[in-house]
Amino acid sequence: MSEKKVLVEVKDLKKHFKVGKNAILKAVDGISFQIYKGETLGIVGESGCGKTTCGKTVMGLYPATSGDIIFDGIKVNELKGKEKKDFTRKAQIIFQDPYSSLDPRMTVGDIIGEGIDIHGLYTGQARTDKIYELLRTINMTSEHANRFPHEFSGGQRQRIGIARALAIEPEFIVCDEPISALDVSIQAQIINLLIRLQKERGLTYMFIAHDLSMVKHISDRVGVMYLGKMVEMAPSYELYTNPKHPYTEALMSSIPIPDPETEREKKRINIEGEIPSPINPKPGCRFASRCRYATDRCRQETPEFREVGPEHFAACHRIGEE
């Protein structure tokens, strides 16, 4: 991508949930990033770090507490009515659970065709032909259109979820852990399908996952989240070979290596210490209580998310001071 066009821009995005009378759960707490047209931005982190909430907020499934979400130059988190509907035509989501994300009372044809009907794209035979075409795209047949979700395996259901997202010909798709509920043997098939569809249709992905190896395989750039904050972001190869943030270093050290001898010799960084609560968090770096390099400054002052190398961003006081 010689000239990168920014398709999605997130500025200081926050999504807070009120829990109890005075407690605020800061699921996403002031993160900023860009997604270029045609690329895949991977978002990784431990369970509970806020990556799924971030994806759903970008899609408008959760209203943002504050901050801006800009899609192709238009601020979408303030859209309503027809303008909001137009945005959903261009942006879709593939959900994590292929079992609960499909209506069990609807046939596969109606599930895929629902978006087509809402946006009035095709009717009659043209609608049927489009559904059959989408089924062929995901390596299924027209005979599957009249069946119900319970008649399919998890991998087939996720393919149906992908076809549903593709039905209205979007430009941008949020993939919310689309392989985490699937068998390992099926995961690679779904990833390869997503890669093929991206090449054929010029799609842009925000790929949310906790499988670091799979994220490396599919992503152009990767962002690392920890307790609602973005702690590091860089091109995929750069992040995996030269992690800057202590949390990213620990994550990368946990990736298994196929060679048994190399795996045995590999030095793994264990993260110790207490995980802080995302409810009313204390000032300072969120990772300070578990970081082996933490100083008093880390516990008192929140580090700035800044560029520490070409296209390499991180939030850590230690970087540049070693």
SEDREN-350835 format. One record per residue: x, y, z of N, C-alpha, C in turn; residue in one letter. Coordinates in steps of 0.02 Angstrom, whole numbers, plus 32768, in hexadecimal, padded with zeros to 4 digits. Example, Ala and Ser with C-alpha at 12.3 -4.5 7.8 and 13.67 -1.06 7.14 Angstrom:
BEGIN
82947EE4818682677F1F818682947F5B8186A82827F90816282AC7FCB816582858002818AS
% end
This chain:
BEGIN
802A7FC48000800080008000802C803E8000M803C80577FC3806880917FBE804880CF7FDBS800A80DD7FC77FE681157FE37FAC80FA800CE7FB28100804D7F8080E280797F4681128084K7F0B80F880777ECE811E80847EB1810780C6K7EA5813680F37E88812581347E3D811A812AV7E2680DD81387DDF80CE81337DBB80D88175L7DDB80C181AB7DBE80C881EF7DF080EB821CV7DD8811E823E7E038142826E7DDE814782B1E7E01813282E57DE5813483297E0E81658351V7DED8196836F7E1081CA83957DF881CB83DEK7E2681BC840B7E1A81C084537DD7819F8466D7DCC8163844E7D8D813F84587D88812484A0L7D50813184BF7D42811885027CFD80F68503K7CFB80BD85247CBB809B85307CBB80858579K7C9480A885A17C8F809985E87C4A807E85F9H7C47805086287C088034863F7BFF80438689F7BC4805A869B7BB6806786E27BA380268703K7BC7801487387BB87FD8875F7BAF7FEC87A8V7B737FE287C17B657FF988057B5880448806G7B59806188417B4880A888487B7F80D78831K7BBD80C988477BF380F788397C2D80D98812N7C26809A87FE7C5D807787DC7C57807E8790A7C8F808A87707C92809087277CC4805D870CI7CAC802F86E27CD87FFF86C27CF1801E8681L7D32802A867D7D4F804B86437D6980168612K7D3A7FFA85EC7D4A7FC385BE7D797FDA8586A7D6C8014856B7D988034853A7DA3807B8553V7DE3808E855C7DEF80CC85817E2180F9855DD7E0B811585257E34814685027E67812984D3G7E50810684A07E7F80E984707E75810A842BI7EAB810D84067EAA812C83C37ED181008393S7EB680F883577ED980D283237EB880DF82E0F7ED980C982AB7EBF80CF82677EC1808A8246Q7E92807E82197E92804281F07E92805881A8I7EC4804281827ECB8056813C7EA08029810FY7E88804580DA7E5E802080AB7E847FE4808EK7E657FAA80917E827F6D80757EAF7F4680A4G7EBB7F5F80E07EE87F3C810E7EC07F178144E7EE47EEE81697EC77ECE81A47EED7EE781E2T7EC87F06820F7EE47F1B824F7ED07EE88283L7F017EC5829F7EF37E9582D47EF27EB78318G7EC47EA383437EC17EBC83887EC67E8083B7I7EFA7E8083E27F057E47840E7F087E5F8457V7F047E2E84847F087E3C84CB7EE47E0684F2G7EF07E0585337ECF7DD3855E7E847DDD855EE7E607DA985727E187DAE857B7E087DE585ADS7DD87E10859C7DC67E4785C97DEC7E8785BDG7E177E8885897E407EC5857D7E187EFC8559C7DDE7EEA853E7DB47F1D851D7DB47F1A84D2G7DD47EE784B47DDB7EE6846B7D977EDB8449K7D6D7EAF84647D2B7EA484467CFE7EE2844FT7D017F00848B7CDA7F3D84967CF07F748466T7D307F7884587D4A7FA984287D2B7F9C83E3C7D2C7F5E83CC7D117F4D838B7CC77F5C8385G7CA17F4B83B97C597F5783B87C497FA283BCK7C737FC783DF7C68801083E27C778030839FT7CAC801A837E7CBC8033833C7C828026830CV7C627FEC83137C2A7FDA82E87BE97FFE82FAM7BE7801D83367BAB803F834C7B7B80138373G7B907FD583827B657FA883AA7B637FBF83F3L7B987FE184097B99800484497BA2804E843AY7B7C807A845A7B8880C184527BC880D58475P7BF180FD84547C30811284737C23814384ACA7C49813B84E37C44816B851A7C6081AE8505T7C9781AD84E17CB481EA84C47CE681D5848FS7CFE8207846A7D2D81F984347D0A81F983F1G7D3181F183BD7D1781F383797D2781B38353D7CF7819C832B7D01816482FD7CF2818082B7I7D258183828D7D1E81A2824B7D27816C8216I7CF4816481EC7CF6813281B67CF581578173F7D2B814F814D7D31816E810C7D2181B9810FD7D3B81DA81447D348222814B7CF48239816DG7CC8820B81807C88821D819F7C88820581E8I7C76823182167C728220825D7C3281F68268K7C3B81B482727C02818782717BE0817E82B5V7C04818D82EC7BE48182832D7BB081B6833EN7BA781E783127B728218831C7B3A821182E8E7B3F81DF82BC7B0D81D782887ACC81BA82A3L7A9581CC82837A5381B182957A2B81A68255K79F6817E825B79C88176822479E8815981E5G79D9817781AC79F1815E816B7A3C815E8167K7A5D819181847AA6819481827AC5815981A8E7AA7814881E17ABE810E82077AB580CD81DFK7A7C80C881BE7A6E808D81957AA08087815CK7AB180C1813E7AE280C181077B2780A88120D7B3880BA815D7B7880A381797B7780578183F7B3F803C819B7B3C7FF381A67B3F7FCD8165T7B307FEE812E7B377FCE80EC7B817FC580DCR7BAB7FF280F57BF27FF080E47C1C7FCB8117K7C017FC081537C277FA081897BFE7F6881A8A7C1C7F2E81B07BF97EF481CC7C267ED28200Q7C097EA282237C2E7E7F82587C227E348253I7C567E0D82607C517DC482677C5B7DB582B0I7C297D9582CF7C297D8B83177C527D4F832CF7C647D4E836B7C8F7D1983867C6D7CD58388Q7C2E7CD4839F7C0C7C9483AA7BDF7C83836FD7BF17C5283467BC87C41830D7B867C1F831FP7B7F7C0D835F7B427BEB83757B0C7C1C8389Y7B1E7C4F83AF7AEC7C7F83C77AE17CBA8397S7B0C7CC283667B077CFD833A7AD77CF282FFS7ABF7CB482F67A907CA682C07A4B7C9582DEL7A177CB482C479D37CA882DD79BE7C6182CCD79B07C3782FF79A07BF082F2795D7BE782CEP79337C1B82CD78F17C1582AD78F17C288264R792B7C41824C79307C57820679587C2581DDM79467C1D819E796E7BF4817179AF7C1A8160T79DF7BF681477A1E7C1481347A137C4980FDV79E77C3B80CF79D87C6B809A79BD7CAC80B5G79917CA880E779747CE4810479A77D098130D79D37CE381517A087D03817A7A367D2D814DI7A4B7D0F81157A777D3380E87A527D6C80C5I7A137D6080B679EC7D92809179CF7DCA80BBG79D57DC680FD79B77DF9812879D47E3E8119E7A157E4381157A347E8481067A227E9E80C1G7A1D7E7080917A087E82804E79C37EA1804FI79967E84807779517E9E807C794F7EE2809ED79767EE980D579757F2780FB798C7F6280D0I79BF7F5580A779DA7F8B807D79BB7F8D8037H798D7F5F802A796A7F607FE979977F577FAEG79C87F297FB379F97F217F7D79E07EF67F44L79BE7EBE7F5579A67E907F2279617E767F36Y79397E657F0478F87E457F1178EE7E0B7EE1T78BD7DE17EF178AB7DAA7EC478E57D7C7EB5G78EA7D697E74791D7D397E5E79637D557E68Q796C7D977E6179AD7DB57E6A79C57DAB7EB2A79977DB07EE279A87DA57F2979BE7D5C7F33R79977D2E7F1679A87CE67F1C79EC7CD87EFDT79F87CF47EC27A387CE87EA07A727D037ECAD7A677D3D7EE97A9C7D5A7F137AAC7D2E7F4FK7A787D137F6E7A827CE67FA87AA87CA77F92I7A957C8B7F597AB77C4F7F407B017C5F7F30Y7B0C7C9A7F147B517CAF7F047B7B7CB47F44E7B5E7CD17F787B817CD87FB87B907C947FD7L7B627C667FD17B6D7C227FEB7BA77C017FC6L7BAA7C0A7F857BE27BEE7F5F7C247C0F7F73R7C217C4F7F837C5D7C747F987C7B7C567FD7T7C517C3D80047C6A7C2080437C6F7BD4803FI7C717BBA80017C797B727FF57C3E7B48800FN7C027B6280077BC57B3D80157B9A7B3E7FD6M7B617B1C7FD67B387B177F9A7AF47B367FA5T7ACF7B3E7F6E7A8C7B5B7F717A5C7B307F9AS7A6B7AEF7FA07A407AC27FC67A407AD48011E7A747AF680287A787B08806F7A4A7B428081H7A317B65804F7A0A7BA2805C79CA7B948083A79AC7B59807B796D7B4A809B79757B2580DEN79B27B1D80F579BE7AFB813479C37B2E816DR79C07B1581AB79C37B3F81E67A087B398207F7A1B7B6C82307A5F7B6C824D7A717B2D8274P7A417B0E82967A527AD482BF7A697A978296H7A5E7A9A82557A727A6382297ABB7A678213E7ADF7A9A822B7B237AA582157B557AA1824EF7B947A94823C7BCA7A94826D7BDE7ADB827ES7C097AE382B07C207B2582C47C447B4A828CG7C6E7B2582677C927B4482307C647B5A81F8G7C317B3181E97C017B4481B67BD77B8081CBQ7BC67B82820A7B9F7BBC82237BC87BFC821ER7C087BF7822D7C317C3482277C377C4A81DEQ7C397C1B81B17C387C2C816A7BF77C508157R7BC07C3981737B7F7C5981677B817CA18183I7BA07CA981BE7BA77CEC81DA7BD07D1981AEG7C037CFD818E7C2C7D24815F7C047D378122I7BDC7D0881087BB27D1780CD7B7F7D4D80DEA7B647D4B811A7B347D7F812F7B567DC48130R7B947DC681487BB87E06814A7BC77E1F8103A7BD47DF080D57BE67E0380917BA97E178067L7B6D7E05807D7B317E0B80537B247E51803BA7B347E8380637B257EC880507B647EEC8035I7B967EC380247BD37EDA80037BF57F13802AE7C097F0680697C297F3A80917C717F46807DP7C8C7F7D80957CD37F8D808B7CFD7F7780C7E7CDE7F7781027D027F6D81417CDE7F39816AF7D047F0981867CE77ED581AF7D0E7ECE81F0I7CEB7ED182287D097EC282697D027E778275V7D397E54827B7D3A7E0C82897D467E0282D3C7D127DF682F97D177DF283427D257DAB8358D7D657D9A835D7D7B7D5783707D557D228348E7D577D2483067D2D7CF882DD7D417CAF82DDP7D7B7C9F82FB7D927C5982FA7D997C3B833FI7D8F7C6383747D9E7C4B83B77D707C1383CES7D337C0E83B27D047BDB83C77D077B9D839AA7D387B9B836D7D3B7B65833C7D747B35834BL7D6E7AF783317DA47AC783377DE27AE18312D7E1C7ACD83297E5B7AE4830B7E5D7AD282C1V7E437A9882AF7E457A8282697E1B7AAE823CS7DE97AD082587DBC7AFA82317DD67B43822FI7DFC7B5682627E117B9C82677E387BB3822AQ7E677B8A82127E8F7B9E81D87E647BA6819AA7E307B7D81937E037B82815A7DDF7BC6815AQ7DC87BDB81957DA47C1B819A7DD47C55818CI7E117C5181A87E427C86819C7E537C8B8152I7E5E7C5281317E6E7C5380EA7E347C6E80C0N7DF67C5F80D67DBB7C7A80B47DB97CC680BAL7DC77CE080F67DC77D2981017DFD7D4B80D7L7E387D2C80D37E6E7D4880AB7E5C7D4A8061I7E3E7D1380497E297D1180037DF57D457FF3R7DC37D4C801F7D8E7D7D80147DA97DC48015L7DDA7DD080407DF87E1380437E1B7E248001Q7E3F7DF47FE57E617E007FA67E2F7E0A7F6DK7DFB7DE27F6C7DCA7DE47F357D9F7E237F38E7D8F7E3B7F747D5E7E707F7B7D7B7EB17F96R7DBD7EB27FA37DDC7EEF7FBC7DC47F048001G7DB67ED2802C7D9A7EE0806E7DCF7EFA809FL7DB77F1D80D17DE17F3481087DC97F138148T7DF77EF6816F7DE47ED181AB7E007EF181EAY7DD87EED821F7DF17EF682637DE97EB18282M7E217E8E828D7E207E4882A17E317E4282EBF7E007E3283147E087E2E835C7E137DE58370I7E477DD783967E557D9283A97E867D9083E3A7E8B7D5484017EBF7D4B84347EF27D16841EH7EE77CF883E37F177CC883C77F4D7CF083A2D7F867CF883C27FBB7D2383A77FD77D098366L7FDC7CC8835F7FF87CAB83217FCA7CB982E6S7F887CB282F07F597CBE82BB7F567D0882A8M7F5A7D3382DA7F5A7D7B82CD7F967D8F82A3V7FCF7D7382B2800C7D81828C80037D6C8243K7FE17D3582387FD87D1A81F57FAB7D4681C9H7F787D6481E77F467D8881BF7F4F7DD381BFI7F737DEF81F07F737E3881FA7FAD7E5C81D8S7F9F7E9881C07FD47EC581A77FF47EEB81E0D7FC97F03820E7FE17F23824B7FBB7F058286R7FD97F0C82C17FBB7EEE82FD7FBC7F218336V7F847F2783597F807F5183957F767F2483D2G7F977F3584087F947F0E84467F6F7F37847BV7F3A7F1A84977F137F3D84CA7F1D7F1D850FM7F1A7F4785427F1F7F2F85877EF17F5A85B3Y7EBF7F3C85CF7E907F5D85FD7E777FA085E1L7E5D7F9E85A47E3D7FD885877E6B80098564G7EAC7FFD85687EDD802985497F018006850FK7F14802C84DC7F3F801384A87F87801E84BFM7FAD7FE784C77FF17FEE84E180267FEB84ABV80157FCE847180467FCB843B80237FBD83F9E803E7FD883C380257FCB8380805E7FD4834EM80637FA3832080997FA582EF80887F7782B5A80AC7F7C827D80A57F4A824880B17F048265P808D7ED3824B808D7E91826980D37E748274S80FC7E74824081407E56824781687E7C827BY81637EBE827A81897EE782AA81747ED982F1E81337ED382FD811A7EC6834181317E82835BL812F7E508330813F7E0C8346818A7E01834EY81B27E28832A81FB7E1F832F821C7E52835CT81FA7E8B836782197EC0838F81E57EE183BDN81C67EBB83EA81957ED9841881B67F0A8447P81967F42845581B27F75847F81957F7584C6K81537F6B84CA81327F6F850B813D7F2E8532H81487F32857481537EF5859B811A7EC38597P80DC7EDB859180A37EAD858B80A67E898548Y80B67EAD851280BC7E8E84D080F47E5B84D0T812C7E6B84F081657E3C84F4814E7DFA8514E81287DFF854A81107DC3856C80E07D9B8540A80B47DBE851D80857D9C84F180AB7D7684BAL80DC7D97849B81007D78846581297D3B847CM81407D3E84BA81677D0684D4813C7CC984E0S80FA7CD284E280CC7C9A84EF80B67C7684B0S80C97C8F847580B47C6F843780DA7C2E842FI80B87BF5842880DB7BB5842081007BB183DEP813A7B8F83DF81637B8583A3815C7B3C838EI814F7B2F834D81447AEA8336817E7ABA8344P81BB7AD4834481F67AA9834F81FD7A9A839AD81F77A5A83AF81FA7A4983F6823A7A608419P82747A5983F882B37A6C841782B77AB78422E82A27ADD83F082A27B2683F782717B3C842DT82387B1A842F82057B2A8461821F7B1F84A8E82457AE884B282607AD984F482937B0D850AR82B97B2684DA82EF7B5584EA82D67B9D84F0E829A7BAA84D782807BEE84D782757C07851EK82867C468529827C7C65856A82397C88856AK820D7C71859581CB7C8E859A81C97CC285D2R81AB7CFB85C581A47D3085F781627D26861CI81667D17865B81297D0E868381127D5186A0N80D17D5E869880B57D9B86B4809B7D8B86FAI80B77DAC872B80A27DA2877080827DE1878BE80647DDB87C680457E1587E47FF97E1587DCG7FDA7E4287FE7F917E4587FF7F767E6D87C4E7F427E5287A47F227E76876D7EF57EAC878BI7F007EEB87797ED67F2087957E8F7F1D8779P7E617F3A879D7E1C7F3B87867E117F738753S7DEA7F65871E7DD97F9B86EF7DA37FCA870AP7D8A7FBA87467D587FE687657D7C801B878EI7D70805A877C7D918092879D7DDC808787A4N7E00807D876C7E48806E87707E7080A8878DP7EA8809587AB7ED580C687CA7EFC80EB8794K7F19812587A47F44814887747F82811F8763P7FA48133872F7FE18111871C7FD580DC86E6G800A80B786D78006808286A57FDD804886BFC7FAE802F86987F847FF886AD7FAB7FB886B9R7FE47FB28698800C7F75869D803F7F7886D5F80437FAF86F980797FBA872A807B7F848760A80417F6C877780407F3B87AE805B7EF78799S80647EEC8758807B7EAB873F80BD7EB18718R80D77EEE871381117EFA86E981527EF48711C81817ED086F681C17EC6871981ED7F048716R81DC7F3486EC82047F7186E681E47FAD8708Y81AB7FA4872881837FDC874181A980068775A81A08049876F81BD8078879E818580A187BDT819780CD87EB816580F988098141812487D5D8168813987A381498161876E8113813A874AR811F80FA873E80EE80CF871C80AD80CB8744C80B380CB8786807880C387B18051810587BAR8070813C87A88051817D87B3803D81A18773Q80628194873D805881BB86FF8046818C86C5E800F819986A57FF98170866C8026817E8630T8046814A86148073815685DB804D816A859CP806D81938573804F81AA85348058817584FEE8024816A84D78028813D849D804981648465F80898155845780AF817F842A80D7815483F9R80EF817483C4811681508391815D814783ABE8173810883AE81B580F883C881E380DE8391V81C880D8835481ED80C1831A81C080CB82DEG81D980BF82A181AF80C88266816F809E826AP813680BF826C80F4809F827180EE807282AFE8118807C82DF81178052831C8106807F8357H80CD8071837780B4809A83AE80B1807083EEF80C0808F842680BC806C846780B1809E849EA8097808584D7808A80AE851180B18092854CA80EE80AA855481198091858A814F80C58599C815580D885DA8188810985ED81CE80EF85E1H81D880AE85E3821A809085E082388095859AR820D80948566822680948521824B80D58513I828980CE84FD82B2810884EF82DE811C852AG82D380FB856482FA810B859F832880D285B4E8326809A858D8350806185A1839A8074859CE
% end
